[in-house]
């Protein structure tokens, strides 16, 4: 890439919020020197200068190789002082902690302190596109396991085959093979795939794959293809032999290696791994949500955010070989360094054929099984770093010379203040329909708080319509003076925040991740109403709801919200449940229903369901 292309990547990271002063602070660089090659690059140097003018934690020096000392300013009277650019040959390099050489060219100097432009861009991309988004994702999905992966490129060793040495010498690229096939459709060409038995037409189909299309929101996905070798459905490449019933999913995201460029759909890493899982009776479904577009990191992040995850899902993300020390990684970069017995796997210096994909799939399978990742191993990922203060105000100033984050006296004082809070409670209920069990929980909670909000699940995916459920709850709580009934909206137990709740029958033996729903309630809903305690009933039967309760127990206290779980009300040794009411309603057993619901619900059911309904 040219210097200008590298500048585009850096500017993109600057816009995302990660800038040079923060990079210097993160790497303990107190005396940086920024060097450009030519004076015509001063505009990019000015971009960096402005960042340090806002954030005065570090005072940098700016220099040019092919140019003289000069002062540059935008115009008189601007907010910024002139930028002083010094002649590089007049500087003493030992005065600086780091020298940022803002070019892909190399200085005629052997100094460890020099960071060249490509290396700097890689470090910025790693932090901006990989570490920060991944840590934020894992903070929202603590029960999902995510690993960064890389890929292997051909390496020169004494054990290389004649073909591998030919590839290295000729600098073969997959794009060149594709171009030759397209230009000579009727000519028989010799390719590195010949020993696999593909015709030129079949190979042309595999290598040309499908075209990209741009969504209205600007994201890029693949166009669908029904070509029997390619198989792209709804923007995803098909994975062979996916099971219809499964416990969890394994996602492959990223570039060409995870996508399976140069191989039929059933001979990619995801397809080979799915076959191994099926053979070993492991209830996982592999999904290939990768693309083969180089450097489209934003599309990887976009796709990641659109997926619906469950607790225990596994994600492998490939960011063009960017690996991090703070996020678990799986390194496969040395898989094909000879000697090995995998055969001829390389088709060019950075891509392998289906034999290579099979060998890599075996590596992924061994990695998952040997580390017991199918048995629920958890990681303690670091918390995402806070957003840096744009103006560089020191932390001790922004908090009035008190370090609030570590002040024990303040923590103790806040604990005393919490004891004086007015208790305001909340219960989220579906009430399908409203029963004496619901009434019992509300009565208990209303006695413990000054104000109690009842959120009735608004999503219309239950046997009883939301309008009817809401009216039944309103009628059933009139006798409690401090209770207010509210629709749950789209952000509390909805298809958007917790879709698994509406498919509970099929998920009783599956780990379900409801953390997003709980996080939104704790972070957004509860503070709006001053809610500081949430009540739930114990759940002895429904495993999905029980997991939801467990998530609340773990997450809510982090936000200063108490969690209170009370035993369910029983009649004749049997827990009262809305499910029991629905079952009795199917047979018209109103004598049983009479024991399970308040009078208001009974009246509604008699008036509207004199003939047993068909749920």
C-alpha positions, 0 to 999 in steps of 0.5 A: 500500500502507498503512504496515502492508503495507510493514512486513510486507515489511520484517519479512520481509527482517529475518527473511531476515537483512538488517537495518537495521544492515547496511543502514547499514553497506553505505551508509556511514550513521553517524548515522541517524534513524528517524521514525514518524508516530504513537506507535501505530507504536512496535512496529515502531520497537522491532523496529529498535531491537532490531537496533541493540541487538544490533549496536552498530556504529551508534548511531541516534536514534528519533523520532515526529512526532505524539507526545512524548518517551518511554521505552519498555521491554518490562518491567523486567529485560529484556535491552534498555535502554529505547528513547528516542523523541524529539519530531521537532520538537525535533531538528536534522535536519542532525545526521543522515546519513540520515532514515528516514521510516517511512511512505508519507506525505511530510514537508513538507521538501525534503531529499535525505537523507530515505529514505521507507518505499516506497523503503526497502522496495524497497532491502531487497527488491532486496538480500534477494530479488534480489541475495543469492539471485541471487549465490548461484545464480550461485556454484553455477552459474558457467556459466549466464548470468542477467539481470535484466529489467524492463518498460515502463509507459506514459509521458506524452509529447507523442507519445502517441496519443489511446488512450494519453492516455485510459488515463493519464487513466482509470488503466485497469487490466487487472483492471477489464476482466476484472471487466467481462467476467465480470459481463457474459458476454452483453453486447458490451463495447468493450475495448482488444483489439477491433482484434485480432479476439477475441470476448468469450468468447475474451478472457475465457479469455485474461484469466482464465487459470488458478487458482493452487494451493498445493503441500504445501511452500507454493509457489504454481504454476498449475493446468493448463489445456487451454484452446486459448488459455491452455495450462498444462501441469505448472504451466508455460505452453506455448511454441509450436514448441519443438524436440525437439532443442536445445543449451541452454535459455532460461528466462523467470521472473517475473511477468505480462509474462514469463508473457504475461498478456493474450495467447494462449500462442503470442503471448507473449515466450517463444513469439515468441522461440522462433520467431526462434531456430528461423528462425535455426537456433539450437539453443535451447529456450525455457521459460516458467516464469513466473507472474502473481502480483504480489510472489510473489518467493519462488515465483520463487526456489523455481522457480529452485532446482527447475530442472536447468541445463546450462552455457550456459543463459540465464535472464531473471528479472523481479522487479517492475522491481527492477534491480541494479548488480551483476547483468547486466541487460536494460533494456526499460523505454523500449521503448514511449516514443513516437515508435515504429512498434509500433502500439497496444500498451498495454491499461492503464498497465502491460500490453501486448497481443501486438503489444507482446510481439512487439516485446519478443521482438525486443528480447530476440533482438537483445540476445542476438545482438548481445552474442554470448551464444549464443557462450559469453560469460562474466561475472565475477559478484561473490561473495555477501557473507558473512553479517553477524555478528548481534551486530555484533562488529567484524571485527578483534575476531573474529579476534584483531586479525588480519585473516586474510583479507588476511594474507600471512604467514598465507597463506605459513604455511598453504602450508607446512602443506599440504606436511605434510598426509597425502595422502588421495585419492579416485576416483569410478568407475562401473565398468560393469564394472570393467576393467584401465583402472580397475585401472591408475588405482587402482594409480597413485593408491594409490602417491601417497597414504596412503589412497585411497577409491574411490566407486562410483556408486550410482545404478542407471542403468547396464547392470550393477547397482550391487550387481554393480559394487560387488562387482567393484571390491571384488574387483579392489582387494583387493591394494591395502592402502590402498584402501577402496571406498565407495558414492557415495550420493545426493550424488556423480554421482547423478540429484540432483547430475549427471543428465546423466551418465546420459544421456551418449549424447544429450549428447555435443554439449551443454555440460553443467554438473556444477559442483553435483556437484563443489561438493558433493564439495569442500565437504561430502564431501572435508572429512569424510574429509580428502580432499585429492587427487582422481584421474581418468583422461583422457577422449579420447572421452566429451565429458560426462566430459571436461567433468566433468573440466574442472569439477573442474580449475577448482573443486577447487583453490578448496577446497584439493583437488589435481586429478590427471589421468593418461593412460588405459591402452591395449592395442594402441593402443586405450584400455581402456574399459568400453564396449568390454567391453560391446560385446564381451559382446554378441557373446560375444567373451570372447577380447577381454574377457580382454585388457580386464578383471582375472581377477575381472571375467572370472570374473564375466562368464563365470559370468553372461553365457555367453549374450550379454546384451541391453543 
